Amino acid sequence: MNNSIPNRQAFTDRLTELAEINNNIVVLASDSRGSVTLNRFAERFPDQFVEVGIAEQNEVGVAAGLSTFGKQVFVCAPACFLSARSLEQVKVDVAYSKTNVKLIGVSGGVSYGALGNSHHSLHDIAVMRALPDMTVIIPSDAEQTRQMTDVLARHVGGVYVRMGRGAVPDIYREGEPCFRLGVSNQLREGLDLTVIANGEMVHVALAGAELLRDCGVTVRVIDMHTLKPLDADAILKAARETKAIITIEEHSIYGGLGGAVAELLAENCPVPMKIMAIPDETTVTGNSAEIFQHYGLTPEGVVKQAVCLLGRALL
């Protein structure tokens, strides 16, 4: 794996290419063109770019209005504000009104780690997946983000996408098919344990699987890039074919990937399971790597939880 460009850059680069052939694409920013890397888009397509200033509620409302005129609208803002400050507008103007608006939350999770809890977005998946008809996506690398952008430019309906801030290791090769809405990707075979991850945690899951392989444990790794609609078939298949499931995510332990998987399994196929996520507390301050280390969201953390689930004798 080689370090790639940040997902936010992959998104805006591809969206700029798509806007060359589709003048119905409109992008809105909340004084966030630098954070989202939208400067080139704004310069190239001034008539397809709207700057609303630091006013995320207005940004969502304007986007919903533009969508009623047939525009393919992308709302870009820091995830912490888009999923909190403007939640009422997302609920009413996008979900309830069934408008065609794509909400792009950048610097999600603990990407703004050093700025503290006011800038963390560890609740966003929980609230967005609770809204009716809202699609929720967390891409894992630049190539998947590019392919996702192509899909979103054709998709009709409300979507929330969360991306991090920095570059992450490549998971997929250029041109390798890696994004179908609602269909997860199995990245490794395994019969002892399944690790389900998304976003920045996918490469952590793969690294943890490598460590466990050295201990003789085979690990199935699933990239669950779409949280809603959830790939129930892949999860239930993993529950039936492996001994236990671990989920790992950059989100609160409540309501995110782990919650979605647990809800499905509790009703259909209960198995031993561990949710690896940020605990229910005021999050420590530091850069994202320091925060992940503090909470055990690391390859070594995956091994530790595997020991708890499978028993030390298997390791």
C-alpha positions as CSV (number, residue, x, y, z in Angstrom):
1,M,0.0,0.0,0.0
2,N,1.3,3.4,-0.9
3,N,0.1,6.7,0.5
4,S,-2.4,8.3,-1.8
5,I,-4.0,11.7,-2.0
6,P,-6.7,12.5,0.6
7,N,-10.2,11.3,-0.3
8,R,-11.4,14.9,-0.3
9,Q,-8.9,15.7,-3.0
10,A,-9.9,12.7,-5.0
11,F,-13.5,13.7,-4.7
12,T,-13.1,17.3,-5.9
13,D,-10.7,16.3,-8.7
14,R,-13.2,13.9,-10.1
15,L,-16.2,16.2,-9.6
16,T,-14.3,18.9,-11.5
17,E,-13.9,16.5,-14.4
18,L,-17.5,15.6,-14.3
19,A,-18.6,19.3,-14.3
20,E,-16.8,19.7,-17.6
21,I,-19.5,17.6,-19.2
22,N,-22.5,18.3,-16.9
23,N,-23.4,21.9,-16.2
24,N,-26.2,20.8,-13.9
25,I,-23.6,19.9,-11.2
26,V,-23.6,22.7,-8.6
27,V,-21.3,22.8,-5.5
28,L,-22.0,24.8,-2.4
29,A,-19.4,25.7,0.3
30,S,-19.6,27.2,3.8
31,D,-16.3,29.1,3.8
32,S,-14.8,25.7,3.3
33,R,-13.4,25.7,-0.2
34,G,-9.9,25.3,1.2
35,S,-10.9,22.5,3.6
36,V,-12.7,20.6,0.9
37,T,-10.0,21.5,-1.8
38,L,-12.6,23.3,-4.0
39,N,-10.5,26.2,-5.2
40,R,-9.9,24.8,-8.6
41,F,-13.6,23.9,-9.1
42,A,-14.6,27.4,-8.0
43,E,-12.2,29.0,-10.4
44,R,-13.1,26.8,-13.3
45,F,-16.9,26.9,-12.8
46,P,-17.9,30.2,-11.1
47,D,-21.4,29.8,-12.3
48,Q,-21.7,26.3,-10.8
49,F,-20.3,27.3,-7.4
50,V,-22.1,29.0,-4.5
51,E,-20.3,30.3,-1.4
52,V,-22.7,30.9,1.5
53,G,-20.1,31.7,4.1
54,I,-20.2,30.2,7.6
55,A,-23.9,29.3,7.5
56,E,-24.3,25.6,7.1
57,Q,-28.1,25.8,7.7
58,N,-28.5,28.2,4.8
59,E,-26.2,26.0,2.7
60,V,-28.5,23.0,3.0
61,G,-31.6,25.1,2.4
62,V,-30.2,26.7,-0.7
63,A,-29.1,23.3,-2.0
64,A,-32.5,21.8,-1.5
65,G,-34.0,24.7,-3.4
66,L,-31.5,24.4,-6.3
67,S,-32.3,20.7,-6.5
68,T,-35.9,21.4,-7.3
69,F,-34.8,23.0,-10.5
70,G,-33.0,19.9,-11.7
71,K,-29.6,20.7,-10.4
72,Q,-27.3,17.9,-9.1
73,V,-26.2,19.6,-5.9
74,F,-23.2,18.8,-3.7
75,V,-23.1,20.5,-0.3
76,C,-19.5,20.6,1.1
77,A,-18.7,21.5,4.7
78,P,-16.8,20.2,7.7
79,A,-18.6,17.0,8.9
80,C,-18.8,18.2,12.5
81,F,-20.9,21.2,11.5
82,L,-22.8,19.7,8.6
83,S,-24.1,16.9,10.8
84,A,-24.9,19.0,13.9
85,R,-25.5,22.7,13.2
86,S,-27.6,22.0,10.1
87,L,-29.2,18.7,11.2
88,E,-32.7,20.2,11.2
89,Q,-32.3,21.4,7.6
90,V,-31.0,18.0,6.6
91,K,-33.9,16.3,8.3
92,V,-36.6,18.6,6.8
93,D,-35.2,20.0,3.5
94,V,-33.4,16.9,2.3
95,A,-34.8,13.7,4.0
96,Y,-38.4,14.7,4.6
97,S,-38.7,16.7,1.4
98,K,-36.9,13.9,-0.6
99,T,-34.7,16.4,-2.5
100,N,-31.7,15.4,-4.6
101,V,-28.9,16.7,-2.4
102,K,-25.5,15.2,-1.7
103,L,-24.0,16.2,1.6
104,I,-20.2,15.9,1.7
105,G,-18.8,16.0,5.2
106,V,-15.0,16.5,5.2
107,S,-12.5,16.2,8.0
108,G,-14.9,13.7,9.7
109,G,-14.3,11.6,12.8
110,V,-11.3,12.9,14.7
111,S,-9.5,14.5,11.7
112,Y,-9.6,17.8,13.5
113,G,-8.3,16.0,16.6
114,A,-6.2,18.8,18.0
115,L,-9.1,21.2,17.9
116,G,-11.0,19.1,20.4
117,N,-14.5,17.8,20.8
118,S,-16.2,20.8,19.2
119,H,-14.6,19.7,15.9
120,H,-15.0,16.0,16.2
121,S,-17.9,14.3,14.4
122,L,-18.4,11.0,16.2
123,H,-22.2,11.2,16.1
124,D,-22.8,11.8,12.4
125,I,-23.4,8.3,11.2
126,A,-25.8,7.6,14.0
127,V,-28.0,10.6,13.2
128,M,-27.8,10.4,9.4
129,R,-28.7,6.7,9.2
130,A,-31.7,7.4,11.4
131,L,-33.2,9.8,8.7
132,P,-35.6,8.1,6.3
133,D,-34.3,7.4,2.7
134,M,-30.9,8.8,3.5
135,T,-27.9,7.0,2.0
136,V,-24.8,7.0,4.2
137,I,-21.3,6.3,2.8
138,I,-17.7,6.3,4.2
139,P,-15.2,5.6,1.4
140,S,-11.9,4.0,2.3
141,D,-9.4,5.4,-0.2
142,A,-8.9,7.7,-3.1
143,E,-9.8,5.2,-5.9
144,Q,-13.0,4.2,-4.1
145,T,-13.8,7.9,-3.6
146,R,-13.4,8.6,-7.3
147,Q,-15.7,5.8,-8.3
148,M,-18.2,6.8,-5.6
149,T,-18.3,10.4,-7.1
150,D,-19.2,8.9,-10.5
151,V,-22.1,7.1,-8.9
152,L,-23.3,10.1,-6.9
153,A,-23.3,12.2,-10.0
154,R,-26.0,9.9,-11.4
155,H,-27.8,8.9,-8.2
156,V,-31.1,10.6,-7.3
157,G,-31.8,11.2,-3.6
158,G,-30.3,12.4,-0.3
159,V,-26.8,11.1,0.5
160,Y,-24.4,11.8,3.4
161,V,-20.7,11.1,2.7
162,R,-18.1,11.4,5.4
163,M,-14.4,11.7,4.5
164,G,-11.3,12.3,6.5
165,R,-8.7,15.0,6.1
166,G,-5.3,13.4,5.5
167,A,-4.1,10.9,2.9
168,V,-4.7,7.2,3.8
169,P,-3.0,4.1,2.3
170,D,-4.4,2.9,-1.0
171,I,-6.7,-0.1,-0.6
172,Y,-7.6,-0.5,-4.3
173,R,-5.6,-0.3,-7.5
174,E,-6.5,2.4,-10.1
175,G,-9.4,1.2,-12.2
176,E,-10.2,-1.8,-10.0
177,P,-14.0,-1.9,-9.5
178,C,-14.5,-1.1,-5.8
179,F,-17.7,0.8,-5.3
180,R,-21.3,-0.4,-5.8
181,L,-23.8,1.4,-3.7
182,G,-24.9,-0.9,-0.8
183,V,-22.5,-3.7,-1.8
184,S,-19.5,-4.3,0.4
185,N,-16.1,-5.5,-0.7
186,Q,-14.5,-8.6,0.8
187,L,-10.8,-7.9,0.9
188,R,-9.5,-11.1,2.5
189,E,-10.8,-14.7,3.0
190,G,-11.0,-16.2,6.4
191,L,-13.0,-18.7,8.5
192,D,-11.9,-18.0,12.1
193,L,-12.9,-14.3,12.4
194,T,-14.5,-11.5,10.4
195,V,-13.4,-7.9,10.8
196,I,-15.8,-5.3,9.2
197,A,-14.5,-1.8,8.8
198,N,-14.9,1.4,6.7
199,G,-13.1,4.6,6.0
200,E,-9.6,5.0,7.5
201,M,-10.1,1.9,9.6
202,V,-10.1,-0.5,6.6
203,H,-6.3,-0.4,6.4
204,V,-6.1,-0.9,10.1
205,A,-8.3,-4.0,9.8
206,L,-6.1,-5.4,7.0
207,A,-3.0,-4.8,9.0
208,G,-4.6,-6.5,12.0
209,A,-5.5,-9.5,9.8
210,E,-1.9,-9.8,8.8
211,L,-0.7,-10.0,12.4
212,L,-3.4,-12.6,13.1
213,R,-2.3,-14.6,10.1
214,D,1.1,-14.9,11.6
215,C,-0.6,-16.4,14.6
216,G,-2.4,-19.0,12.5
217,V,-5.8,-17.2,12.5
218,T,-7.6,-16.6,9.2
219,V,-9.5,-13.4,9.1
220,R,-12.1,-12.3,6.6
221,V,-11.9,-8.5,6.1
222,I,-14.9,-6.6,4.7
223,D,-15.0,-3.0,3.6
224,M,-18.5,-1.8,4.5
225,H,-18.2,1.5,2.7
226,T,-22.0,2.0,2.6
227,L,-23.7,2.1,6.0
228,K,-27.1,2.6,4.6
229,P,-28.3,0.6,2.7
230,L,-26.3,-2.0,4.6
231,D,-25.0,-5.1,2.9
232,A,-27.0,-7.5,5.1
233,D,-26.1,-10.5,2.9
234,A,-22.4,-10.1,3.4
235,I,-22.7,-9.7,7.2
236,L,-25.0,-12.7,7.7
237,K,-22.8,-14.8,5.5
238,A,-19.8,-13.9,7.6
239,A,-21.7,-14.6,10.8
240,R,-22.6,-18.1,9.5
241,E,-19.2,-18.9,8.2
242,T,-16.8,-17.5,10.8
243,K,-16.7,-17.8,14.6
244,A,-17.0,-14.1,15.6
245,I,-17.2,-10.6,14.2
246,I,-15.3,-7.4,15.1
247,T,-16.3,-4.0,13.8
248,I,-13.9,-1.1,13.8
249,E,-14.8,2.5,13.1
250,E,-13.9,6.1,13.7
251,H,-17.2,6.9,15.4
252,S,-18.9,6.6,18.8
253,I,-19.7,3.1,20.0
254,Y,-23.3,4.1,19.7
255,G,-25.2,4.1,16.4
256,G,-22.4,3.6,13.8
257,L,-21.1,0.6,11.9
258,G,-21.0,-1.5,15.0
259,G,-24.5,-0.6,15.9
260,A,-25.8,-1.3,12.4
261,V,-24.1,-4.8,12.4
262,A,-25.3,-5.6,15.9
263,E,-28.9,-4.7,15.1
264,L,-28.9,-7.0,12.1
265,L,-27.2,-9.9,13.9
266,A,-29.4,-9.7,17.0
267,E,-32.5,-10.3,14.9
268,N,-31.1,-12.8,12.4
269,C,-27.9,-14.6,13.5
270,P,-26.4,-13.8,16.9
271,V,-22.6,-14.5,17.1
272,P,-19.9,-13.3,19.5
273,M,-19.1,-9.7,18.5
274,K,-17.0,-6.8,19.6
275,I,-17.5,-3.1,18.6
276,M,-14.2,-1.2,18.3
277,A,-14.9,2.5,18.4
278,I,-14.6,5.7,20.4
279,P,-16.1,5.1,23.9
280,D,-18.9,7.2,25.5
281,E,-16.7,9.9,27.0
282,T,-15.2,13.2,26.2
283,T,-12.6,12.4,23.6
284,V,-8.9,13.0,24.3
285,T,-7.2,15.8,22.4
286,G,-4.4,15.1,19.9
287,N,-3.8,14.3,16.3
288,S,-5.9,11.4,14.8
289,A,-3.0,8.9,15.1
290,E,-2.6,9.7,18.8
291,I,-6.4,9.4,19.4
292,F,-6.5,6.0,17.6
293,Q,-3.6,4.8,19.7
294,H,-5.2,5.9,22.9
295,Y,-8.4,4.1,22.2
296,G,-6.8,1.0,20.7
297,L,-8.0,1.5,17.1
298,T,-4.9,-0.1,15.8
299,P,-3.8,-3.4,14.3
300,E,-2.6,-4.5,17.7
301,G,-6.0,-3.5,19.1
302,V,-7.6,-5.8,16.6
303,V,-5.4,-8.7,17.8
304,K,-6.3,-8.0,21.4
305,Q,-10.0,-8.1,20.7
306,A,-9.5,-11.3,18.6
307,V,-7.9,-12.9,21.7
308,C,-10.9,-11.9,23.8
309,L,-13.4,-13.3,21.3
310,L,-11.6,-16.5,20.1
311,G,-9.7,-17.4,23.2
312,R,-5.9,-17.3,23.7
313,A,-5.6,-21.0,22.8
314,L,-6.3,-20.2,19.2
315,L,-3.5,-17.7,19.1
